[in-house]
Amino acid sequence: MWKFIQDNRELTILLAIFILFGSLVVFGNFSLETLTMIFNSTQILALLAIGATFVILTRNIDVSVGSIMGLSAVIVGSLLNLGYSLITACLITLLSGILVGGINGFLVTILRIPAIVATLGTLGLYKGIMLVLTGGKWIEGLPQSLKELSEPILLNISPIGWSVFVFVILAYLFLTKTSSGRCFYAVGDNLQGALQLGVNINLIRMSAFAINGAMAALAGIIFASQIGFVPNSTGNGLEMKAIAACVLGGISLLGGAGNIIGAVLGAYFLVQIDTILVLMKVPAYWNNFVAGVVLLSVLVFDGRIRVMIANNIKQQRYARFLKDN
């Protein structure tokens, strides 16, 4: 049973999501609108979790994605207010996200700076650039064309929402069904084995950070689209939530294990908790406390499962040894 839970973390987190929905049914707050509202609120964190998945799979970590997201939101907002077209502004923002993500990758891969140290440094750097560009002010008056991307069109889900849904599927298929995608697992799971197979380790690591930057840029665009302005606190603290979503979804911080579906479900679960607390009229300052308790409980549960599985394997090996002798 425990082995099944460990090997099927997506089903476990999905069960937890259904249990939380059950609590909504009990309190009479469940509806299709609630379901889609949580999904729409999850889009940003889901994209950040997807990017974090690529990095964590290679046994690295990036804590600067919140700052990259904020910087990207500032870039797209500034360009639109300067008169650039929506497509041009979004493309420049996406390229900017890839660039700053690539800088993180360069620091970690080429300069051999530990990922946590490098991205802690760039977290402050990108946040500083964001504030310099805005002069510490909010960006307001964004055009309607950007806001329309978040207006519901089908089943109360926006064009961006449907795009995120399709993108999650494509990213999952890339990582699990293509040789290039499996290289990310190989680098994090068995570095020497990946080298012997001819995998370009540096390219994979650089690509992981660049993809992470691209996801943060897309999240910044969606954020600006959803709320119609860009405050100077955009992205604060989301890097920790993105990592938490990955852990909840079964992405191993040791690299080489887990998949994107689990990370996205983990993001949905975290947003679902916040939404339920709001619907139950719990004061907002309880959100982080409750989310922290849930995450800590999952980590403890996950750790106990790993220990039990390891002990079970040792017992089986010992029993076979006794039988052979």
BELWO-V81012 format. One record per helix or strand. SS is the DSSP state (~ for helix, > for strand). FROM is the first residue (numbers start at 0). TO is the last residue. If there is no record, write none. Layout:
BEGIN
ss->SS from->FROM to->TO
ss->SS from->FROM to->TO
END
This chain:
BEGIN
ss->~ from->1 to->6
ss->~ from->8 to->25
ss->~ from->31 to->56
ss->~ from->64 to->80
ss->~ from->85 to->108
ss->~ from->114 to->133
ss->> from->138 to->138
ss->~ from->143 to->149
ss->> from->151 to->153
ss->> from->156 to->157
ss->~ from->158 to->176
ss->~ from->178 to->188
ss->~ from->190 to->195
ss->~ from->200 to->226
ss->> from->229 to->229
ss->~ from->237 to->247
ss->~ from->259 to->278
ss->~ from->283 to->323
END
